[in-house]
Amino acid sequence: MANSSRFSVPPVPAVLLAIISVQAGAAIAKGLFPVVGAAGTASLRIGLAAVILFVAVRPKLGQLQAAQWRAVVPYGVALGAMNCLFYCALARIPLGLGVTLEFVGPLLVALAGSRRVLDVAWAVLAGVGIALIAPWHGQGIDLVGMLFALAAGGCWAVYIVLGGRVAQVLPGNTAVAVGMLFATVAVLPFGVAGGQLLHLTPGLLATGAALALLSSALPFTLEMQALKSLPTRTFSILMSIEPAAAALCGWLFLHERLTPSQWLAVGLVVIASAGSTLTARPAVAAVGGE
């Protein structure tokens, strides 16, 4: 125990490192799109992450009960759909805008069922951000890419709800490991259908492994470590900066330059997400990130 604590990361830096890791992984993913396609890249990431998690967690599938299977299978499918749709979006639009649009999903979960004026204001603020991104005059951001990102956000919302149910019947590590298996089953046929996965090389597999580590294994480990000592509300507020971090990573790693109105849209969604978490009732504040 003494040796493990020596290498532990303080909670706030752990969350920030997790965010940077996910966005750096997304930048690597965009580099793979021309070679294996968006669905192929998603299959690589999820499939290799499933292998890594199975080796690390070693879930005992034979001991799972029917109620646990009923909870974890749709959870895994939602996870796979979320990732695949998000990569389809990134193939068409900048990273920062893709994450900003996807973030609307968990924001809606946080605001669902609320009738307070303040929560309506947060929803309106996020809506204005989306409106600033939309191609009203047929120019700018790709509309199909925007719809893919919003669909990924919808899957993220479903994933959060289903994740809450899974957490009641399975330990967190086991739920993610088994869920990743069914995410692979859901996404792999689309990756294979493109035909590009048939030409995998050792170099591509190594890149896919790095993607799986940066986008899944490492951030999950860091987030779980942070949640042991951070209040859920504080964790969620920190996660709210993810759209801004994605925009910065897109600029640094992919040379994706956003317009002033698009930067404003990112800022509005970040403010809406952080504000809704800060002012949420305790039951609503417990919304985890991707």
C-alpha positions as a Markdown table, in Angstrom:
| # | Residue | x | y | z |
|---|---|---|---|---|
| 1 | Met | 0.0 | 0.0 | 0.0 |
| 2 | Ala | 2.8 | 2.4 | 0.7 |
| 3 | Asn | 4.3 | 1.8 | -2.7 |
| 4 | Ser | 1.0 | 2.4 | -4.5 |
| 5 | Ser | 0.3 | 5.6 | -2.6 |
| 6 | Arg | 3.8 | 6.9 | -3.6 |
| 7 | Phe | 2.7 | 7.0 | -7.3 |
| 8 | Ser | -0.8 | 8.3 | -6.7 |
| 9 | Val | -1.8 | 11.6 | -8.3 |
| 10 | Pro | -3.7 | 14.3 | -6.3 |
| 11 | Pro | -7.4 | 14.3 | -7.2 |
| 12 | Val | -7.6 | 17.6 | -9.1 |
| 13 | Pro | -4.5 | 17.0 | -11.3 |
| 14 | Ala | -5.8 | 13.5 | -11.8 |
| 15 | Val | -9.1 | 14.8 | -13.4 |
| 16 | Leu | -7.2 | 17.3 | -15.5 |
| 17 | Leu | -4.8 | 14.6 | -16.7 |
| 18 | Ala | -7.7 | 12.4 | -17.5 |
| 19 | Ile | -9.3 | 15.1 | -19.6 |
| 20 | Ile | -6.0 | 15.8 | -21.5 |
| 21 | Ser | -5.5 | 12.0 | -22.0 |
| 22 | Val | -9.0 | 11.6 | -23.6 |
| 23 | Gln | -8.5 | 14.6 | -25.9 |
| 24 | Ala | -5.0 | 13.5 | -26.9 |
| 25 | Gly | -6.4 | 10.1 | -27.7 |
| 26 | Ala | -9.1 | 11.8 | -29.9 |
| 27 | Ala | -6.3 | 13.6 | -31.8 |
| 28 | Ile | -4.6 | 10.2 | -32.4 |
| 29 | Ala | -7.9 | 8.8 | -33.6 |
| 30 | Lys | -8.4 | 11.5 | -36.2 |
| 31 | Gly | -5.0 | 10.6 | -37.6 |
| 32 | Leu | -6.2 | 7.0 | -38.1 |
| 33 | Phe | -9.5 | 7.9 | -39.9 |
| 34 | Pro | -7.9 | 8.1 | -43.4 |
| 35 | Val | -6.4 | 4.7 | -42.9 |
| 36 | Val | -9.1 | 2.6 | -41.2 |
| 37 | Gly | -12.1 | 4.9 | -41.1 |
| 38 | Ala | -14.1 | 6.3 | -38.2 |
| 39 | Ala | -15.9 | 3.0 | -37.5 |
| 40 | Gly | -12.7 | 1.0 | -37.8 |
| 41 | Thr | -10.9 | 3.4 | -35.4 |
| 42 | Ala | -13.7 | 3.0 | -32.9 |
| 43 | Ser | -13.5 | -0.8 | -33.2 |
| 44 | Leu | -9.7 | -0.7 | -32.6 |
| 45 | Arg | -10.1 | 1.6 | -29.6 |
| 46 | Ile | -13.0 | -0.3 | -28.0 |
| 47 | Gly | -11.8 | -3.8 | -28.8 |
| 48 | Leu | -8.3 | -3.2 | -27.5 |
| 49 | Ala | -9.6 | -1.4 | -24.5 |
| 50 | Ala | -11.8 | -4.4 | -23.8 |
| 51 | Val | -8.8 | -6.7 | -23.9 |
| 52 | Ile | -6.8 | -4.4 | -21.6 |
| 53 | Leu | -9.6 | -4.2 | -19.1 |
| 54 | Phe | -10.3 | -7.9 | -19.2 |
| 55 | Val | -6.7 | -8.6 | -18.4 |
| 56 | Ala | -6.6 | -6.0 | -15.6 |
| 57 | Val | -10.0 | -6.8 | -14.0 |
| 58 | Arg | -10.6 | -10.4 | -14.9 |
| 59 | Pro | -14.3 | -10.4 | -14.5 |
| 60 | Lys | -15.9 | -13.7 | -13.7 |
| 61 | Leu | -18.6 | -13.9 | -16.4 |
| 62 | Gly | -19.9 | -17.3 | -15.3 |
| 63 | Gln | -21.0 | -15.8 | -11.9 |
| 64 | Leu | -23.1 | -13.0 | -13.4 |
| 65 | Gln | -26.8 | -13.3 | -12.7 |
| 66 | Ala | -29.6 | -12.6 | -15.2 |
| 67 | Ala | -30.4 | -9.2 | -13.7 |
| 68 | Gln | -26.8 | -8.2 | -14.1 |
| 69 | Trp | -26.7 | -9.2 | -17.7 |
| 70 | Arg | -29.9 | -7.3 | -18.4 |
| 71 | Ala | -28.2 | -4.2 | -16.9 |
| 72 | Val | -24.8 | -4.4 | -18.5 |
| 73 | Val | -25.6 | -5.4 | -22.1 |
| 74 | Pro | -27.6 | -2.2 | -23.0 |
| 75 | Tyr | -25.0 | -0.2 | -21.0 |
| 76 | Gly | -22.2 | -1.7 | -23.2 |
| 77 | Val | -24.2 | -1.1 | -26.5 |
| 78 | Ala | -24.8 | 2.5 | -25.5 |
| 79 | Leu | -21.1 | 2.9 | -24.8 |
| 80 | Gly | -20.2 | 1.5 | -28.2 |
| 81 | Ala | -22.7 | 3.6 | -30.1 |
| 82 | Met | -21.6 | 6.7 | -28.3 |
| 83 | Asn | -17.9 | 6.2 | -29.3 |
| 84 | Cys | -18.7 | 5.2 | -32.8 |
| 85 | Leu | -21.0 | 8.1 | -33.5 |
| 86 | Phe | -18.5 | 10.5 | -31.9 |
| 87 | Tyr | -15.7 | 9.3 | -34.2 |
| 88 | Cys | -18.0 | 9.7 | -37.2 |
| 89 | Ala | -18.5 | 13.3 | -36.0 |
| 90 | Leu | -14.8 | 13.9 | -35.6 |
| 91 | Ala | -14.3 | 12.7 | -39.2 |
| 92 | Arg | -16.3 | 15.7 | -40.3 |
| 93 | Ile | -15.9 | 18.5 | -37.7 |
| 94 | Pro | -13.2 | 19.9 | -35.4 |
| 95 | Leu | -12.5 | 18.1 | -32.1 |
| 96 | Gly | -13.5 | 21.1 | -30.0 |
| 97 | Leu | -16.9 | 21.5 | -31.6 |
| 98 | Gly | -17.5 | 17.7 | -31.6 |
| 99 | Val | -17.0 | 17.5 | -27.8 |
| 100 | Thr | -19.0 | 20.7 | -27.2 |
| 101 | Leu | -22.0 | 19.3 | -29.1 |
| 102 | Glu | -21.7 | 15.9 | -27.5 |
| 103 | Phe | -21.6 | 17.5 | -24.0 |
| 104 | Val | -25.2 | 18.5 | -24.5 |
| 105 | Gly | -26.2 | 14.9 | -23.6 |
| 106 | Pro | -24.9 | 14.9 | -20.0 |
| 107 | Leu | -26.1 | 18.5 | -19.6 |
| 108 | Leu | -29.7 | 17.5 | -20.5 |
| 109 | Val | -29.4 | 14.6 | -18.0 |
| 110 | Ala | -28.4 | 17.0 | -15.3 |
| 111 | Leu | -31.3 | 19.3 | -16.1 |
| 112 | Ala | -33.9 | 16.6 | -16.7 |
| 113 | Gly | -37.1 | 17.0 | -14.7 |
| 114 | Ser | -36.1 | 20.4 | -13.3 |
| 115 | Arg | -38.6 | 23.3 | -13.4 |
| 116 | Arg | -36.4 | 25.9 | -11.8 |
| 117 | Val | -35.9 | 29.1 | -13.7 |
| 118 | Leu | -32.1 | 28.9 | -13.1 |
| 119 | Asp | -31.9 | 25.4 | -14.7 |
| 120 | Val | -33.9 | 26.7 | -17.7 |
| 121 | Ala | -31.4 | 29.5 | -18.1 |
| 122 | Trp | -28.5 | 26.9 | -18.2 |
| 123 | Ala | -30.4 | 25.0 | -20.9 |
| 124 | Val | -31.0 | 28.2 | -22.9 |
| 125 | Leu | -27.3 | 29.1 | -22.6 |
| 126 | Ala | -26.3 | 25.7 | -24.0 |
| 127 | Gly | -28.9 | 26.1 | -26.8 |
| 128 | Val | -27.4 | 29.5 | -27.8 |
| 129 | Gly | -24.0 | 27.7 | -27.9 |
| 130 | Ile | -25.4 | 25.1 | -30.3 |
| 131 | Ala | -27.1 | 27.8 | -32.4 |
| 132 | Leu | -23.7 | 29.6 | -32.8 |
| 133 | Ile | -22.2 | 26.3 | -34.2 |
| 134 | Ala | -25.1 | 25.5 | -36.6 |
| 135 | Pro | -24.5 | 26.2 | -40.3 |
| 136 | Trp | -27.5 | 28.5 | -40.8 |
| 137 | His | -26.3 | 29.7 | -44.2 |
| 138 | Gly | -25.0 | 26.4 | -45.6 |
| 139 | Gln | -21.4 | 27.3 | -44.8 |
| 140 | Gly | -19.0 | 26.5 | -42.0 |
| 141 | Ile | -19.4 | 23.3 | -39.9 |
| 142 | Asp | -20.6 | 20.1 | -41.6 |
| 143 | Leu | -24.2 | 19.5 | -40.8 |
| 144 | Val | -24.0 | 15.7 | -40.9 |
| 145 | Gly | -21.0 | 15.9 | -38.5 |
| 146 | Met | -22.9 | 18.1 | -36.2 |
| 147 | Leu | -25.8 | 15.6 | -36.2 |
| 148 | Phe | -23.4 | 12.7 | -35.5 |
| 149 | Ala | -22.0 | 14.7 | -32.5 |
| 150 | Leu | -25.5 | 15.4 | -31.1 |
| 151 | Ala | -26.5 | 11.7 | -31.6 |
| 152 | Ala | -23.3 | 10.8 | -29.7 |
| 153 | Gly | -24.5 | 13.1 | -26.9 |
| 154 | Gly | -27.8 | 11.4 | -26.9 |
| 155 | Cys | -26.1 | 8.1 | -26.4 |
| 156 | Trp | -23.9 | 9.6 | -23.7 |
| 157 | Ala | -27.1 | 10.6 | -21.9 |
| 158 | Val | -28.5 | 7.0 | -22.2 |
| 159 | Tyr | -25.1 | 5.7 | -21.0 |
| 160 | Ile | -25.2 | 7.9 | -17.9 |
| 161 | Val | -28.7 | 6.6 | -17.0 |
| 162 | Leu | -27.9 | 3.0 | -17.7 |
| 163 | Gly | -24.6 | 3.4 | -15.9 |
| 164 | Gly | -26.5 | 4.4 | -12.7 |
| 165 | Arg | -28.5 | 1.2 | -13.0 |
| 166 | Val | -25.5 | -1.0 | -13.6 |
| 167 | Ala | -23.7 | 0.5 | -10.6 |
| 168 | Gln | -26.5 | -0.9 | -8.4 |
| 169 | Val | -25.9 | -4.4 | -9.4 |
| 170 | Leu | -22.2 | -4.6 | -10.4 |
| 171 | Pro | -18.9 | -3.2 | -9.1 |
| 172 | Gly | -17.5 | -0.4 | -11.2 |
| 173 | Asn | -14.5 | -2.2 | -12.7 |
| 174 | Thr | -16.5 | -5.2 | -13.6 |
| 175 | Ala | -19.3 | -3.2 | -15.2 |
| 176 | Val | -16.9 | -1.3 | -17.4 |
| 177 | Ala | -14.9 | -4.4 | -18.4 |
| 178 | Val | -18.0 | -6.4 | -19.3 |
| 179 | Gly | -19.7 | -3.4 | -20.8 |
| 180 | Met | -16.7 | -2.8 | -23.1 |
| 181 | Leu | -17.1 | -6.3 | -24.4 |
| 182 | Phe | -20.6 | -5.6 | -25.6 |
| 183 | Ala | -19.5 | -2.3 | -26.9 |
| 184 | Thr | -17.0 | -4.2 | -29.1 |
| 185 | Val | -19.7 | -6.6 | -30.2 |
| 186 | Ala | -22.0 | -3.6 | -31.2 |
| 187 | Val | -19.3 | -1.6 | -33.1 |
| 188 | Leu | -17.0 | -4.2 | -34.6 |
| 189 | Pro | -19.4 | -5.2 | -37.5 |
| 190 | Phe | -19.4 | -1.6 | -38.7 |
| 191 | Gly | -15.6 | -1.5 | -38.6 |
| 192 | Val | -15.3 | -4.8 | -40.5 |
| 193 | Ala | -17.9 | -3.7 | -43.0 |
| 194 | Gly | -15.7 | -0.9 | -44.2 |
| 195 | Gly | -13.0 | -3.4 | -45.2 |
| 196 | Gln | -10.2 | -1.2 | -43.9 |
| 197 | Leu | -9.6 | -3.3 | -40.8 |
| 198 | Leu | -8.5 | -6.2 | -43.0 |
| 199 | His | -5.3 | -4.4 | -43.8 |
| 200 | Leu | -4.1 | -3.9 | -40.2 |
| 201 | Thr | -0.3 | -3.7 | -39.7 |
| 202 | Pro | 1.7 | -4.0 | -36.5 |
| 203 | Gly | 2.2 | -0.3 | -36.5 |
| 204 | Leu | -1.6 | 0.4 | -36.7 |
| 205 | Leu | -2.2 | -2.1 | -33.9 |
| 206 | Ala | 0.4 | -0.3 | -31.8 |
| 207 | Thr | -1.3 | 3.0 | -32.5 |
| 208 | Gly | -4.7 | 1.5 | -31.6 |
| 209 | Ala | -3.3 | 0.3 | -28.4 |
| 210 | Ala | -2.0 | 3.8 | -27.5 |
| 211 | Leu | -5.4 | 5.1 | -28.4 |
| 212 | Ala | -7.1 | 2.6 | -26.1 |
| 213 | Leu | -4.8 | 3.5 | -23.3 |
| 214 | Leu | -5.2 | 7.2 | -23.7 |
| 215 | Ser | -8.9 | 7.3 | -24.4 |
| 216 | Ser | -10.1 | 4.5 | -22.0 |
| 217 | Ala | -7.8 | 2.7 | -19.6 |
| 218 | Leu | -5.7 | 5.7 | -18.3 |
| 219 | Pro | -8.5 | 8.3 | -17.9 |
| 220 | Phe | -10.8 | 5.7 | -16.3 |
| 221 | Thr | -8.1 | 4.8 | -13.8 |
| 222 | Leu | -7.4 | 8.5 | -13.0 |
| 223 | Glu | -11.1 | 9.4 | -12.7 |
| 224 | Met | -11.7 | 6.5 | -10.3 |
| 225 | Gln | -8.7 | 7.5 | -8.2 |
| 226 | Ala | -10.0 | 11.2 | -8.1 |
| 227 | Leu | -13.5 | 10.1 | -7.1 |
| 228 | Lys | -12.2 | 8.4 | -4.0 |
| 229 | Ser | -11.4 | 11.8 | -2.4 |
| 230 | Leu | -13.2 | 14.5 | -4.5 |
| 231 | Pro | -16.9 | 15.3 | -4.0 |
| 232 | Thr | -19.0 | 14.3 | -7.0 |
| 233 | Arg | -20.1 | 17.9 | -7.5 |
| 234 | Thr | -16.4 | 19.1 | -7.7 |
| 235 | Phe | -15.6 | 16.3 | -10.0 |
| 236 | Ser | -18.4 | 17.2 | -12.4 |
| 237 | Ile | -17.5 | 20.8 | -12.4 |
| 238 | Leu | -13.9 | 19.9 | -13.4 |
| 239 | Met | -15.2 | 17.7 | -16.1 |
| 240 | Ser | -17.2 | 20.6 | -17.5 |
| 241 | Ile | -14.0 | 22.1 | -18.9 |
| 242 | Glu | -13.7 | 19.2 | -21.3 |
| 243 | Pro | -15.1 | 21.1 | -24.4 |
| 244 | Ala | -12.5 | 23.9 | -23.9 |
| 245 | Ala | -9.8 | 21.3 | -23.4 |
| 246 | Ala | -10.8 | 19.6 | -26.6 |
| 247 | Ala | -10.8 | 22.9 | -28.5 |
| 248 | Leu | -7.3 | 23.6 | -27.2 |
| 249 | Cys | -6.0 | 20.1 | -28.0 |
| 250 | Gly | -7.5 | 20.4 | -31.5 |
| 251 | Trp | -5.7 | 23.6 | -32.0 |
| 252 | Leu | -2.3 | 22.3 | -30.6 |
| 253 | Phe | -2.3 | 18.8 | -32.1 |
| 254 | Leu | -4.5 | 19.0 | -35.2 |
| 255 | His | -4.1 | 22.7 | -36.1 |
| 256 | Glu | -7.9 | 23.1 | -36.0 |
| 257 | Arg | -8.7 | 26.8 | -35.7 |
| 258 | Leu | -12.1 | 27.8 | -34.5 |
| 259 | Thr | -13.8 | 31.1 | -35.4 |
| 260 | Pro | -14.6 | 33.6 | -32.6 |
| 261 | Ser | -18.3 | 32.6 | -32.6 |
| 262 | Gln | -17.3 | 28.9 | -32.3 |
| 263 | Trp | -15.0 | 29.7 | -29.3 |
| 264 | Leu | -17.9 | 31.6 | -27.8 |
| 265 | Ala | -20.1 | 28.5 | -28.3 |
| 266 | Val | -17.6 | 26.4 | -26.5 |
| 267 | Gly | -17.5 | 28.9 | -23.7 |
| 268 | Leu | -21.3 | 29.0 | -23.3 |
| 269 | Val | -21.6 | 25.2 | -23.1 |
| 270 | Val | -18.8 | 25.0 | -20.6 |
| 271 | Ile | -20.5 | 27.7 | -18.4 |
| 272 | Ala | -23.9 | 26.0 | -18.8 |
| 273 | Ser | -22.5 | 22.7 | -17.8 |
| 274 | Ala | -20.5 | 24.0 | -14.8 |
| 275 | Gly | -23.3 | 26.2 | -13.7 |
| 276 | Ser | -25.9 | 23.4 | -13.8 |
| 277 | Thr | -23.6 | 21.2 | -11.7 |
| 278 | Leu | -22.8 | 24.0 | -9.3 |
| 279 | Thr | -26.5 | 24.8 | -8.7 |
| 280 | Ala | -27.9 | 21.3 | -9.0 |
| 281 | Arg | -29.7 | 19.5 | -6.2 |
| 282 | Pro | -27.5 | 16.7 | -4.7 |
| 283 | Ala | -29.4 | 14.0 | -6.6 |
| 284 | Val | -28.8 | 15.7 | -9.9 |
| 285 | Ala | -25.2 | 16.6 | -9.4 |
| 286 | Ala | -23.9 | 13.1 | -9.7 |
| 287 | Val | -23.3 | 13.0 | -13.4 |
| 288 | Gly | -20.1 | 11.4 | -14.6 |
| 289 | Gly | -18.1 | 12.2 | -17.7 |
| 290 | Glu | -17.3 | 10.1 | -20.7 |
